[in-house]
């Protein structure tokens, strides 16, 4: 029986010649057949992880495993992975067929095998009939499909995608997000996608690794990452957030903006200073005096599907609100929200610290 894990990083650190630490003691597992996204700002280490998996570089310390075997020093051409690069890296002097067939010719496959596999790969990416088309005659989206066909034709166990949508316009980029996700489902193989675009990550992924300064800040499903951010960086990087300082009075009771509110969080030391996250779409506008908070509208922008407003409460906290209701700048209004909308974070807590804390809290509750 195959192990569910196909890639493992165990305490992997990568430093460059100037002693810059790019990855700092990183450990994680990648399961087969899922769509993973490495998400983070430029220079956070996400592309370095991709290059370590591909075999373009080696770790300074730690171990990288593929199918249970250590591959730290295994050459790139011996690994069962293929990479789709940001610029696609297609050969301009070769037509579509020859670009896709390139890897098979290197392996000295039979002509009949090459023709069958290239035809199948092009069919997968909806480019049947484009075999003789020159690369210079292809659109950006078509070139991306050629690059993907070239990657899948060698039947890898993992496909690595290094920001392959960044050069496309917004409409085409959105279309290709759907196509890539559907392609991964049809192929049933592992995709590892690198991006700094959080909306892209949320839309496409089974699992997301949020990375900053060489460390994985949080990993989980898009819903987990969005609804339950571990710390300020994740909350701020994934979507738009209202983050204010507060105090955890006791389990399920928190204080912020000068008031106390029922929440759904526990396991934090009583009276500990904390940070509170409420998403803009979870704030409901009410009449003045009818909500949990009173605020003054400071600015308003029309975003097409909703208005985006910035408001300020009497304690000086700024609140971003997404609403379809019309109010005017200068109006005093109420803001209402459910206990489930309040997410409580400890200052700078790591995912490991959070897991340990919740495990201990669960044990204490079970033991009474």
C-alpha positions in Angstrom: 0.0 0.0 0.0 1.4 3.4 -1.0 2.2 5.9 1.7 -0.2 8.9 1.6 2.9 11.2 1.9 4.9 11.7 -1.3 7.3 14.5 -0.2 8.7 15.2 3.3 10.9 18.0 4.5 12.6 17.3 7.8 14.3 20.2 9.6 15.4 21.7 6.3 17.6 24.8 6.4 19.0 26.6 3.3 21.6 29.3 3.5 23.4 31.0 0.6 27.0 32.0 0.3 26.6 35.3 2.2 25.1 33.3 5.1 21.6 34.6 4.4 19.1 32.1 5.8 16.4 31.5 3.1 14.7 28.5 4.8 14.9 28.1 8.6 14.5 24.6 10.0 11.4 23.8 7.9 9.4 20.6 8.2 6.2 19.5 6.4 4.6 16.7 4.4 3.0 16.7 1.0 0.3 14.1 0.3 -0.3 12.5 -3.1 -3.0 13.8 -5.4 -3.6 17.1 -3.8 -3.2 20.7 -5.0 -0.8 22.6 -2.7 0.0 26.2 -2.7 3.2 27.8 -1.3 2.0 31.4 -0.5 4.0 34.3 0.7 5.7 37.6 -0.2 8.7 37.9 -2.4 11.9 36.5 -0.7 10.0 34.4 1.8 11.5 31.1 0.7 8.6 29.6 -1.3 10.6 29.3 -4.6 13.5 27.9 -2.7 11.3 25.0 -1.5 10.3 24.4 -5.1 13.9 24.3 -6.3 14.8 21.9 -3.5 12.0 19.5 -4.5 13.1 19.8 -8.2 16.8 19.2 -7.4 18.1 22.5 -8.7 19.7 23.1 -5.3 20.5 21.1 -2.2 19.7 21.8 1.4 22.3 23.2 3.7 21.0 20.8 6.5 18.0 18.6 7.0 16.5 15.9 4.8 14.2 15.9 1.8 12.4 12.6 1.0 10.4 11.6 -2.1 8.3 8.4 -1.8 10.1 7.6 1.4 13.6 7.8 -0.1 16.1 10.5 0.8 16.9 12.7 -2.3 19.1 15.4 -1.0 21.8 14.7 -3.6 19.7 13.1 -6.3 20.2 15.0 -9.6 17.2 16.9 -11.1 16.9 14.6 -14.1 16.5 11.5 -11.9 13.5 13.0 -10.0 9.9 12.2 -10.9 8.9 15.8 -11.0 8.5 18.4 -13.7 8.5 22.2 -13.4 6.4 24.8 -15.2 8.3 28.1 -14.9 7.1 31.6 -14.7 8.3 32.4 -18.3 7.2 28.9 -19.5 10.8 28.3 -20.9 9.5 27.1 -24.2 11.8 26.6 -27.2 10.9 29.4 -29.7 12.6 27.5 -32.6 10.4 24.4 -32.1 6.7 24.0 -32.8 4.1 22.9 -30.3 4.6 19.2 -31.0 8.4 19.3 -30.7 8.2 21.4 -27.5 6.0 18.9 -25.8 8.0 15.9 -27.2 11.4 17.3 -26.1 11.7 15.3 -22.9 10.5 12.1 -24.6 13.1 12.5 -27.3 15.8 12.9 -24.6 14.7 9.6 -23.2 14.9 8.1 -26.6 11.3 6.9 -26.7 10.0 5.2 -29.8 8.4 7.5 -32.4 5.0 5.8 -32.1 5.1 6.3 -28.3 6.1 9.9 -28.6 3.3 10.6 -31.0 0.7 8.9 -28.8 1.9 10.6 -25.6 2.1 14.1 -27.1 -1.3 13.8 -28.7 -2.8 12.7 -25.3 -1.0 15.5 -23.4 -2.3 18.2 -25.9 -5.8 16.8 -25.6 -5.6 17.1 -21.8 -4.8 20.9 -22.1 -7.4 21.5 -24.9 -4.7 22.0 -27.7 -5.6 19.2 -30.0 -4.9 20.3 -33.6 -2.2 22.8 -32.5 0.7 20.4 -33.1 2.3 22.3 -36.0 1.7 25.8 -34.6 4.7 27.9 -33.9 5.2 29.2 -30.4 5.4 32.8 -31.6 1.9 32.4 -32.9 0.4 31.3 -29.6 -1.3 33.5 -27.0 -0.1 33.7 -23.4 -2.8 31.3 -22.2 -2.0 28.8 -25.0 1.8 29.0 -24.2 1.0 28.2 -20.6 -1.0 25.1 -21.8 2.0 24.0 -23.9 4.3 24.3 -20.9 1.9 22.2 -18.8 1.5 19.6 -21.6 5.3 19.4 -21.7 5.3 18.8 -18.0 2.7 16.1 -17.9 3.8 14.2 -21.0 6.6 12.6 -18.9 4.1 11.3 -16.4 5.7 12.8 -13.3 4.4 12.1 -9.8 4.6 15.8 -8.9 4.2 19.0 -11.0 5.8 22.1 -9.7 4.4 25.5 -10.9 6.5 28.6 -10.2 4.0 31.6 -10.5 3.0 30.4 -14.0 0.0 32.8 -14.2 1.7 36.0 -13.2 2.2 37.3 -16.8 -1.4 36.9 -17.8 -4.1 39.5 -17.7 -6.8 39.3 -15.0 -9.5 37.7 -17.1 -7.2 35.1 -18.6 -5.6 34.5 -15.2 -9.0 33.7 -13.7 -9.8 31.3 -16.5 -6.5 29.5 -16.2 -7.0 29.1 -12.4 -10.2 27.0 -13.2 -8.4 25.1 -15.9 -5.4 24.3 -13.8 -7.5 23.1 -10.9 -9.7 20.9 -13.2 -6.5 19.5 -14.9 -5.1 18.5 -11.6 -8.3 16.7 -10.6 -8.4 14.9 -14.0 -4.7 13.9 -13.7 -4.9 12.9 -10.1 -1.3 13.8 -9.4 0.2 16.2 -6.9 0.5 19.9 -7.9 2.7 22.3 -5.9 1.9 25.9 -6.9 3.9 29.0 -5.9 2.3 32.4 -5.8 2.2 35.6 -3.8 -1.5 36.2 -4.7 -3.7 35.2 -1.8 -6.9 35.2 -3.8 -5.3 32.7 -6.3 -4.2 30.5 -3.4 -7.7 30.5 -1.8 -9.4 29.7 -5.1 -7.3 26.8 -6.2 -5.8 24.9 -3.3 -6.6 21.8 -1.2 -3.9 22.9 1.2 -1.9 26.2 1.6 1.4 26.8 3.3 1.7 30.5 4.3 5.4 31.3 4.4 7.3 34.3 5.8 11.0 34.9 6.4 11.9 31.3 5.7 9.4 29.8 8.1 6.0 28.2 7.6 3.6 30.4 9.5 0.5 28.3 9.0 -0.7 25.4 6.9 -4.2 24.1 6.3 -7.2 24.3 4.0 -8.2 27.7 2.5 -11.1 27.9 4.9 -9.0 27.1 7.9 -6.3 29.7 6.9 -8.9 32.4 6.2 -11.2 31.8 9.2 -8.6 30.8 11.8 -5.4 32.7 11.2 -2.6 31.8 13.6 -1.0 35.3 13.9 -1.1 38.9 12.6 1.0 38.1 9.6 -1.4 35.4 8.3 -4.5 37.4 9.2 -3.1 40.4 7.4 -1.7 38.5 4.4 -4.8 36.4 3.7 -7.6 38.6 2.7 -8.5 41.9 4.4 -8.8 42.0 8.2 -9.7 44.3 11.1 -7.0 43.6 13.7 -7.4 45.4 17.1 -5.8 44.9 20.5 -7.8 43.4 23.3 -7.7 41.3 26.4 -8.9 37.7 27.0 -10.9 38.0 30.2 -11.6 34.3 30.4 -12.6 31.4 28.1 -15.2 32.7 25.6 -15.1 36.2 26.9 -12.9 38.9 25.3 -12.5 42.7 25.7 -11.8 45.2 23.0 -12.9 48.6 21.9 -13.8 49.4 25.5 -16.4 46.6 25.8 -16.7 42.9 26.5 -18.0 40.4 24.0 -18.8 36.7 24.0 -16.6 34.7 21.6 -15.8 31.1 20.7 -12.1 31.0 21.7 -10.6 29.4 24.8 -7.3 28.1 26.1 -5.7 31.5 26.6 -4.5 32.8 30.0 -7.1 34.9 31.7 -6.4 38.7 31.3 -3.7 38.0 28.7 -3.3 40.8 26.1 -4.4 39.5 22.6 -5.2 40.6 19.1 -8.7 40.4 17.7 -9.5 39.7 14.0 -12.9 40.4 12.5 -13.3 40.2 8.7 -14.9 43.2 6.9 -17.7 41.1 5.5 -18.6 39.8 9.0 -19.6 43.4 10.1 -23.2 44.3 9.7 -24.4 47.9 9.6 -27.2 48.8 12.0 -28.8 52.1 13.1 -26.8 54.1 15.7 -27.2 52.5 19.1 -28.5 49.2 17.8 -25.1 47.5 17.2 -22.3 46.2 19.4 -20.1 49.1 18.4 -20.8 52.7 17.4 -18.6 54.1 14.6 -18.3 57.1 12.4 -17.9 56.6 8.6 -14.7 58.2 7.4 -14.5 57.1 3.8 -16.4 55.1 1.2 -15.4 53.4 -2.0 -17.7 51.6 -4.5 -16.1 48.2 -5.4 -18.8 46.9 -7.8 -20.3 44.2 -5.7 -20.1 46.1 -2.4 -19.1 49.4 -0.8 -15.8 49.4 1.1 -16.0 51.8 4.1 -13.5 52.8 6.7 -15.0 53.7 10.1 -13.7 54.7 13.5 -15.0 53.8 17.0 -14.9 56.0 20.1 -11.7 54.2 21.2 -9.9 55.2 18.1 -9.9 51.8 16.4 -10.4 51.8 12.6 -12.8 49.3 11.1 -13.0 48.2 7.4 -16.6 47.3 6.4 -17.8 45.6 3.3 -21.5 46.2 2.7 -24.2 46.6 0.1 -26.0 49.2 2.2 -25.7 52.9 1.4 -24.5 55.2 4.1 -22.7 58.6 3.8 -19.3 59.7 4.9 -19.8 61.4 8.3 -22.7 59.2 9.4 -22.7 57.6 12.8 -23.8 54.0 12.6 -23.8 50.8 14.6 -21.8 47.7 13.7 -23.1 44.2 14.7 -21.3 40.9 14.5 -21.7 37.3 15.8 -19.5 35.7 18.4 -18.2 33.3 15.7 -16.9 36.3 13.7 -14.5 37.2 16.5 -11.2 35.4 16.2 -8.7 35.8 19.1 -4.9 35.5 18.4 -2.0 35.5 20.8 0.8 37.8 19.9 3.3 36.3 17.4 2.2 32.7 18.2 3.6 30.0 15.9 1.6 27.1 14.5 3.6 24.7 16.6 2.9 26.8 19.8 -0.8 26.9 18.9 -1.1 23.2 18.4 0.6 22.5 21.7 -1.6 25.0 23.5 -4.8 23.5 22.1 -3.7 20.0 22.8 -3.1 20.9 26.4 -6.3 22.8 26.6 -8.3 19.9 25.2 -6.7 17.5 27.7 -7.5 19.8 30.6 -11.1 20.2 29.6 -11.4 16.4 29.2 -10.0 15.9 32.7 -12.4 18.5 34.2 
